[in-house]
Amino acid sequence: MAKNILILGGGNGGTMIANKLRHELSTENWNITVIDRDNRHIYQPSMLLVPFGLDDAKKIVKPRNKYIKPGINFVMDEITNIDTENKKVSTKSGTVFEYDFMVISTGCHPDPTEDEGLAEAMGNDVFTFYDLDSSIQLGKALKEFQGGKLVIDISSLPIKCPVAPLEFAFLADWYFKTRKMRDKVDIHFVTPGPGAFTKPKATKVLTKIAEEKNINITANFGLGLANGEEKWIENLQASERINYDLLVSIPTTIGDKAISDSGIDDGMGYVPTDHHTLKAKKHDNVYVLGDATNVPTSKAGSVVHYEVDVVLYNILSEICGGEAMPMFDGHAT
Ligand SMILES: Cc1cc2nc3c(=O)[nH]c(=O)nc-3n(C[C@H](O)[C@H](O)[C@H](O)COP(=O)(O)OP(=O)(O)OC[C@H]3O[C@@H](n4cnc5c(N)ncnc54)[C@H](O)[C@@H]3O)c2cc1C
């Protein structure tokens, strides 16, 4: 009887590992199933461009099953429980999937309910380009903006694509210059990190560029409270407040609810993962890929590309009776 490989999440990581495994393993011996809650693959980097009219929201959404190869079973359902002791996964529809090997690639997402006051403020001069609907609304808000203080705020780290918020600030500088109203807009970049970026060399270069563009940077500011009525944000120590007219927020980012509900997370919804083999630390026959891991590297599509070959090699190695090799070195570019 054929054995089962179950892949949780049909985003970047899930799609790539499913296709690569299908290429290597015969359909007689191995069933491969990908579960995702929907059939809408969003090209996430373009959510940064949509507010500035540099990409079209409709064009960045594609059906997932177009990219999942024939011979792979694609199931559209919400994963609700992961039972690694009995090697079973349950979904909202009541289906139970058994696995011999599993890859968890459920990603991560910004969750404004994790930040006090932020969920209530969202939509009212507060938007995030980390979500497609909010990114579209932000585009309208930017168009209507007549001037004032534009604050770009990262609630906490880690976030997906750590450089994207600063890219937003640079694009905002270009956008308002193009509209010939840059002198009416005060652009303010607020981060819990030590500076413009997380790495010192890049920070030096990016700080200089920000200064040239007249972008104000506040570092070491972790979000403690947002007040959508009075339009300010406050740091964790409650010692500093920053007012805004328009707030571009990157809310606290967490892993998927199914991971935390199943009790296999690190407290933030990420699966404790061996940094080099990408095997789940506490569960046999389980690998973790992409943003769902707690590996200390960028949460980025580029990282998923490097990780996928490690997961592929190690699953094939285990199938052939070998061991998982510590091949991932954490590089992101
Ligand atoms: C604004 C922005 C800009 C970015 N720019 C870049 C960039 O320039 N370069 C770069 O390399 N990366 C960039 N990224 C990051 C990149 O998009 C992600 O790191 C990458 O998509 C992660 O792939 P993944 O497979 O781990 O997760 P995802 O692609 O997010 O896939 C996770 C999948 O799991 C599914 N899922 C989760 N939970 C469940 C559940 N319970 N039931 C069913 N399905 C579930 C989701 O529906 C989703 O399809 C950017 C991201 C954003 C938001």
The ligand as an SDF file (V2000), in Angstrom:
LIG
                    3D

 53 58  0  0  0  0  0  0  0  0999 V2000
    4.6300   42.7940    2.2300 C   0  0  0  0  0  0  0  0  0  0  0  0
    5.5280   41.6110    2.0580 C   0  0  0  0  0  0  0  0  0  0  0  0
    6.6640   41.7310    1.2750 C   0  0  0  0  0  0  0  0  0  0  0  0
    7.4980   40.6440    1.1110 C   0  0  0  0  0  0  0  0  0  0  0  0
    8.6150   40.7820    0.3190 N   0  0  0  0  0  0  0  0  0  0  0  0
    9.4540   39.7460    0.1580 C   0  0  0  0  0  0  0  0  0  0  0  0
   10.6080   39.8530   -0.6680 C   0  0  0  0  0  0  0  0  0  0  0  0
   10.8480   40.8890   -1.2940 O   0  0  0  0  0  0  0  0  0  0  0  0
   11.4430   38.7890   -0.7690 N   0  0  0  0  0  0  0  0  0  0  0  0
   11.1950   37.6210   -0.1090 C   0  0  0  0  0  0  0  0  0  0  0  0
   11.9910   36.6710   -0.2310 O   0  0  0  0  0  0  0  0  0  0  0  0
   10.1000   37.4730    0.6940 N   0  0  0  0  0  0  0  0  0  0  0  0
    9.2340   38.4940    0.8380 C   0  0  0  0  0  0  0  0  0  0  0  0
    8.1120   38.3470    1.6330 N   0  0  0  0  0  0  0  0  0  0  0  0
    7.9430   37.1380    2.4570 C   0  0  0  0  0  0  0  0  0  0  0  0
    7.4120   35.9180    1.7190 C   0  0  0  0  0  0  0  0  0  0  0  0
    6.2220   36.2530    1.0180 O   0  0  0  0  0  0  0  0  0  0  0  0
    7.1210   34.8240    2.7430 C   0  0  0  0  0  0  0  0  0  0  0  0
    8.2650   34.6580    3.5600 O   0  0  0  0  0  0  0  0  0  0  0  0
    6.8230   33.4980    2.0770 C   0  0  0  0  0  0  0  0  0  0  0  0
    5.6110   33.5970    1.3850 O   0  0  0  0  0  0  0  0  0  0  0  0
    6.7500   32.3700    3.1050 C   0  0  0  0  0  0  0  0  0  0  0  0
    6.3420   31.1720    2.5050 O   0  0  0  0  0  0  0  0  0  0  0  0
    5.6340   30.0560    3.4050 P   0  0  0  0  0  0  0  0  0  0  0  0
    5.3510   28.9070    2.5180 O   0  0  0  0  0  0  0  0  0  0  0  0
    6.4200   29.8170    4.6410 O   0  0  0  0  0  0  0  0  0  0  0  0
    4.2780   30.7330    3.8750 O   0  0  0  0  0  0  0  0  0  0  0  0
    3.0670   31.2190    2.9650 P   0  0  0  0  0  0  0  0  0  0  0  0
    3.4910   31.4230    1.5580 O   0  0  0  0  0  0  0  0  0  0  0  0
    2.4660   32.3710    3.6860 O   0  0  0  0  0  0  0  0  0  0  0  0
    2.0740   29.9810    2.9790 O   0  0  0  0  0  0  0  0  0  0  0  0
    1.4110   29.5200    4.1360 C   0  0  0  0  0  0  0  0  0  0  0  0
    0.1500   28.8240    3.6860 C   0  0  0  0  0  0  0  0  0  0  0  0
   -0.4200   28.0740    4.7440 O   0  0  0  0  0  0  0  0  0  0  0  0
   -1.8280   28.1830    4.6860 C   0  0  0  0  0  0  0  0  0  0  0  0
   -2.3540   27.9160    6.0320 N   0  0  0  0  0  0  0  0  0  0  0  0
   -1.8970   28.4320    7.2080 C   0  0  0  0  0  0  0  0  0  0  0  0
   -2.6110   27.9480    8.2210 N   0  0  0  0  0  0  0  0  0  0  0  0
   -3.5370   27.1130    7.6960 C   0  0  0  0  0  0  0  0  0  0  0  0
   -4.5730   26.3300    8.2690 C   0  0  0  0  0  0  0  0  0  0  0  0
   -4.8080   26.2900    9.5850 N   0  0  0  0  0  0  0  0  0  0  0  0
   -5.3470   25.5870    7.4410 N   0  0  0  0  0  0  0  0  0  0  0  0
   -5.1300   25.6010    6.0970 C   0  0  0  0  0  0  0  0  0  0  0  0
   -4.1680   26.3380    5.5120 N   0  0  0  0  0  0  0  0  0  0  0  0
   -3.3750   27.0870    6.3070 C   0  0  0  0  0  0  0  0  0  0  0  0
   -2.0760   29.6280    4.2260 C   0  0  0  0  0  0  0  0  0  0  0  0
   -3.3370   29.7690    3.6320 O   0  0  0  0  0  0  0  0  0  0  0  0
   -0.9380   29.8170    3.2280 C   0  0  0  0  0  0  0  0  0  0  0  0
   -1.3160   29.5300    1.9140 O   0  0  0  0  0  0  0  0  0  0  0  0
    7.2220   39.4120    1.7830 C   0  0  0  0  0  0  0  0  0  0  0  0
    6.0500   39.2880    2.5570 C   0  0  0  0  0  0  0  0  0  0  0  0
    5.2140   40.3720    2.7000 C   0  0  0  0  0  0  0  0  0  0  0  0
    3.9630   40.2210    3.5370 C   0  0  0  0  0  0  0  0  0  0  0  0
  1  2  1  0
  2  3  1  0
  2 52  2  0
  3  4  2  0
  4  5  1  0
  4 50  1  0
  5  6  2  0
  6  7  1  0
  6 13  1  0
  7  8  2  0
  7  9  1  0
  9 10  1  0
 10 11  2  0
 10 12  1  0
 12 13  2  0
 13 14  1  0
 14 15  1  0
 14 50  1  0
 15 16  1  0
 16 17  1  0
 16 18  1  0
 18 19  1  0
 18 20  1  0
 20 21  1  0
 20 22  1  0
 22 23  1  0
 23 24  1  0
 24 25  2  0
 24 26  1  0
 24 27  1  0
 27 28  1  0
 28 29  2  0
 28 30  1  0
 28 31  1  0
 31 32  1  0
 32 33  1  0
 33 34  1  0
 33 48  1  0
 34 35  1  0
 35 36  1  0
 35 46  1  0
 36 37  1  0
 36 45  1  0
 37 38  2  0
 38 39  1  0
 39 40  1  0
 39 45  2  0
 40 41  1  0
 40 42  2  0
 42 43  1  0
 43 44  2  0
 44 45  1  0
 46 47  1  0
 46 48  1  0
 48 49  1  0
 50 51  2  0
 51 52  1  0
 52 53  1  0
M  END
$$$$
